[in-house]
Amino acid sequence: MDSDSTGPGGVGRDPIVGPASSGSAGHHGAVSPLDPSSPPTVTADGDGDAIDLTDPKPDQPAGYTIDQLEAASGVPARTIRFYRQSGLIVSPVRIGRQAFYDAEQLPRLRMIAALRARGLALDAVAKVLADPAGERESFRSLIQIRDELLEPWIDDRSAVMSEGDVLAVVGTARREAVDELVEHGVIDRSTTTPGQFDVDSVTLLELTGQLMRAGAHAEVASAAWVAMRVHISGLADELVSIFVDDSALGFPAATTAEDRSAALRRLRPIALRAVQLAFALEIERAIGTLVETTAIIDDQR
């Protein structure tokens, strides 16, 4: 029997995230934490006796033991204690040697699990829970904006390809090209399927093939890609910070979740075009400087 007397040593992130283990949830499946409206289910107590959580036994106080709450919510007991210590759920009432959580903690726990499964930080979860009247609307708005933010900015995919598939994408019949692509990290040999290749980015493979057909070596294409990623990574972080630091995410006229989601959709093509423009201008500048420097060197010979 769990006395609910211990907990994790600190706060900051969930000690365990995921469904409860089969050893603590009995023989019945746990309710999905992504469905806050799911009703309690039938589980088993420490002695293996069935307990109907919707109709407690006469001698059982109203509410849930931590084992019952774990089984009904699908959230591990250790994580429940962590949420309790973080102030996200109310502490249980102790009767004798047993602790009981009141019935309101089950839907609250399901809401927490749903928010956490969507990637919300604990402080964001706390803000949603602190507004009971607008809790579900806040949840919906946060999820809508988050999903829009996580939409891909370009149509790309990873793939596992045969040698023939790789050569077809690159646009060459030279089998040596596959070895070059592996050597310079554009693709990797599969460690699980002999004769196959792991391609992290099909679009990158296509671009590398275009460069190779134009006469560039795979090494040059790979080096250029690494250089761009290194520098664009810092630029992306800085640009995101500019919008995040603004109280309206850069769109003061967008006052609802729908407005901000629409604004973010409009932002993507504008941002990609802006990056393309900035890159083109800087390439022109760098080439111009190179030409001028070369001319100076030639004059001095």
C-alpha positions in Angstrom: 0.0 0.0 0.0 1.4 3.4 -1.0 1.3 5.9 1.8 2.2 8.8 -0.5 4.8 9.9 2.0 7.7 10.4 -0.3 8.4 12.5 -3.4 11.2 13.6 -5.8 14.0 15.8 -4.5 13.3 18.8 -6.6 11.1 20.6 -9.2 11.6 21.8 -12.7 10.6 19.0 -14.9 8.6 15.8 -14.5 10.7 12.9 -13.0 8.7 10.4 -15.1 6.4 11.2 -18.0 4.4 8.4 -19.6 1.7 5.8 -18.8 1.7 4.1 -15.4 3.6 0.8 -15.2 1.6 -2.4 -15.5 2.7 -3.3 -12.0 0.9 -0.4 -10.5 -2.1 -0.1 -12.8 -3.4 -3.7 -12.3 -4.7 -5.6 -15.3 -6.8 -2.8 -16.7 -5.4 -0.3 -19.2 -4.9 3.3 -18.0 -7.1 6.1 -19.3 -5.3 8.2 -21.9 -4.0 11.4 -20.3 -4.8 13.2 -23.5 -8.6 12.8 -22.9 -9.4 15.0 -19.9 -13.1 14.1 -20.2 -12.7 10.3 -19.9 -14.6 8.8 -17.0 -12.8 6.9 -14.2 -12.3 3.3 -14.9 -12.2 0.0 -12.9 -8.8 -0.9 -11.5 -7.4 -3.1 -8.8 -6.2 -2.4 -5.3 -3.0 -3.7 -3.7 -4.7 -7.0 -3.0 -5.9 -7.5 -6.5 -9.6 -6.8 -5.7 -11.5 -4.8 -8.2 -12.5 -1.3 -7.2 -15.1 0.7 -9.1 -13.8 4.2 -8.9 -17.2 5.6 -9.8 -18.8 3.9 -6.9 -16.5 3.7 -3.9 -17.0 1.0 -1.3 -19.0 2.1 1.7 -15.9 1.9 3.9 -13.8 3.8 1.4 -13.6 7.7 1.8 -14.6 9.8 -1.2 -11.6 10.3 -3.5 -8.7 8.2 -4.7 -5.6 6.6 -3.3 -2.5 7.4 -5.2 -2.6 3.9 -6.8 -6.2 4.5 -7.9 -5.3 7.9 -9.2 -2.4 6.5 -11.1 -4.6 3.8 -12.7 -7.4 6.2 -13.7 -5.2 9.0 -15.1 -2.3 7.0 -16.6 0.2 9.2 -14.8 2.8 7.4 -12.7 2.6 7.8 -9.0 6.0 9.4 -8.8 4.9 12.1 -11.3 1.7 12.7 -9.3 3.8 13.4 -6.2 6.0 15.7 -8.2 2.9 17.6 -9.4 1.7 17.8 -5.8 5.0 19.2 -4.6 4.9 21.7 -7.5 1.5 23.0 -6.4 -0.3 21.8 -9.6 -2.6 19.5 -7.7 -3.9 19.6 -4.1 -2.3 17.5 -1.4 -4.2 14.4 -0.3 -6.1 14.1 3.0 -4.6 11.5 5.3 -7.0 9.1 7.0 -5.1 6.7 9.2 -2.1 5.3 7.2 -3.7 6.0 3.9 -3.9 9.3 1.9 -6.8 10.2 -0.4 -6.9 12.7 -3.2 -10.3 14.4 -3.7 -12.2 13.6 -6.8 -11.5 16.9 -8.5 -7.8 16.0 -8.8 -8.5 13.4 -11.5 -9.8 15.8 -14.3 -7.1 18.3 -13.2 -4.4 15.7 -13.5 -5.7 14.7 -16.9 -5.6 18.3 -18.0 -2.0 18.6 -16.7 -1.0 15.4 -18.6 -2.6 16.7 -21.8 -0.8 20.0 -21.6 2.5 18.4 -20.8 2.1 15.9 -23.7 1.7 18.9 -26.0 5.1 20.2 -24.7 3.9 23.0 -22.4 6.3 23.9 -19.6 5.2 23.6 -16.0 4.9 27.4 -15.6 2.6 27.5 -18.6 0.6 24.6 -17.2 0.2 26.5 -13.9 -1.1 29.6 -15.7 -3.8 27.6 -17.5 -4.9 25.9 -14.2 -4.9 29.2 -12.4 -7.8 30.4 -14.5 -10.6 27.9 -13.9 -13.3 29.9 -15.8 -11.2 30.1 -18.9 -9.2 26.9 -18.5 -10.4 25.0 -21.5 -10.4 28.1 -23.7 -6.8 28.9 -22.6 -5.9 25.3 -23.3 -7.4 25.4 -26.7 -5.7 28.7 -27.5 -2.3 27.6 -26.3 -2.5 24.4 -28.3 -3.6 26.1 -31.4 -0.8 28.6 -31.3 1.8 25.9 -30.4 0.6 23.7 -33.3 0.9 26.6 -35.7 4.4 27.3 -34.4 5.5 23.7 -35.0 4.2 23.5 -38.5 7.2 22.7 -40.9 8.6 25.7 -42.8 9.6 23.6 -45.8 8.4 20.4 -47.4 11.2 18.0 -46.5 11.5 14.4 -45.2 13.9 11.7 -44.1 14.1 8.4 -45.9 15.8 5.0 -46.1 17.0 4.5 -49.7 18.7 1.9 -51.8 21.8 2.8 -53.8 19.7 3.0 -56.9 17.3 5.4 -55.2 20.2 7.7 -54.0 21.7 7.8 -57.5 18.3 8.6 -59.0 17.8 11.6 -56.6 21.3 12.9 -57.2 20.9 12.4 -61.0 24.0 10.4 -61.8 24.8 6.9 -62.7 28.3 7.1 -61.0 28.3 4.5 -58.2 31.3 6.3 -56.8 29.0 9.3 -56.0 27.4 7.2 -53.3 30.7 6.7 -51.5 31.4 10.5 -51.8 28.1 11.3 -50.3 28.7 8.9 -47.4 32.3 10.2 -46.9 31.1 13.8 -46.5 28.1 13.1 -44.3 25.3 13.8 -46.8 23.9 10.3 -46.3 24.9 7.4 -43.9 25.0 3.7 -44.4 22.1 2.0 -42.6 23.2 0.2 -39.5 20.1 -1.9 -39.5 19.4 -2.7 -43.1 22.4 -3.9 -45.3 22.7 -2.2 -48.6 20.4 0.7 -47.6 21.2 4.3 -46.7 19.8 6.7 -44.1 19.0 10.1 -45.7 18.2 12.7 -43.0 17.1 15.3 -45.6 15.9 14.3 -49.1 15.9 18.0 -50.1 19.5 18.3 -49.1 20.4 15.3 -51.1 18.6 16.8 -54.1 20.4 20.1 -53.7 23.8 18.3 -53.4 23.0 16.4 -56.6 22.3 19.7 -58.4 25.6 21.1 -57.2 27.5 17.9 -58.3 25.8 18.0 -61.7 27.0 21.6 -62.0 30.5 20.4 -61.5 31.0 20.9 -57.7 32.4 18.1 -55.5 30.3 16.5 -52.8 32.9 17.8 -50.3 32.2 21.4 -51.3 28.5 20.9 -51.1 28.8 19.4 -47.6 31.2 22.1 -46.4 28.8 24.9 -47.7 25.9 23.2 -45.9 27.7 23.0 -42.6 28.8 26.6 -42.8 25.3 27.8 -43.5 23.8 25.7 -40.7 26.3 27.0 -38.2 25.7 30.7 -39.0 21.9 30.5 -39.7 21.4 28.7 -36.4 22.4 31.8 -34.4 20.4 34.0 -36.7 17.3 31.8 -36.2 17.7 32.0 -32.4 18.0 35.8 -32.5 15.0 36.2 -34.8 12.8 34.0 -32.7 13.8 36.0 -29.6 12.8 39.2 -31.2 9.3 38.0 -31.7 9.0 36.1 -28.4 10.2 39.2 -26.5 7.3 41.2 -27.9 4.2 40.8 -25.8 2.0 40.2 -28.9 4.5 37.9 -30.7 5.2 40.8 -33.1 1.5 41.1 -34.1 -0.2 43.7 -31.9 -3.4 43.6 -34.0 -3.7 39.8 -33.4 -5.8 39.6 -30.2 -7.1 36.1 -30.4 -5.5 32.6 -30.9 -7.1 32.5 -34.4 -5.6 35.9 -35.3 -2.1 34.9 -34.1 -2.2 31.6 -35.9 -3.2 33.3 -39.1 -0.4 35.9 -38.6 2.1 33.1 -38.1 1.0 31.4 -41.3 1.5 34.7 -43.2 4.9 35.1 -41.6 6.5 32.0 -43.0 6.8 32.9 -46.7 7.7 36.5 -45.7 10.5 35.3 -43.5 11.8 32.8 -46.0 11.8 35.6 -48.7 13.6 38.0 -46.3 16.3 35.4 -45.6 16.8 34.7 -49.3 17.1 38.5 -49.9 19.6 39.0 -47.0 21.7 36.0 -48.2 21.7 37.2 -51.8 22.9 40.7 -50.7 25.6 39.3 -48.5 26.8 36.9 -51.3 27.0 39.9 -53.7 28.9 41.9 -51.1 31.4 39.0 -50.4 32.0 38.3 -54.1 32.4 42.0 -54.8 35.0 42.2 -52.1 36.8 39.2 -53.5 36.9 40.7 -57.0 38.2 44.0 -55.7 40.9 42.3 -53.6 41.9 40.2 -56.6 42.2 43.2 -58.8 44.4 45.0 -56.2 46.6 41.9 -56.0 46.9 41.8 -59.8 47.8 45.5 -59.9 50.6 44.9 -57.5 52.2 42.1 -59.5 
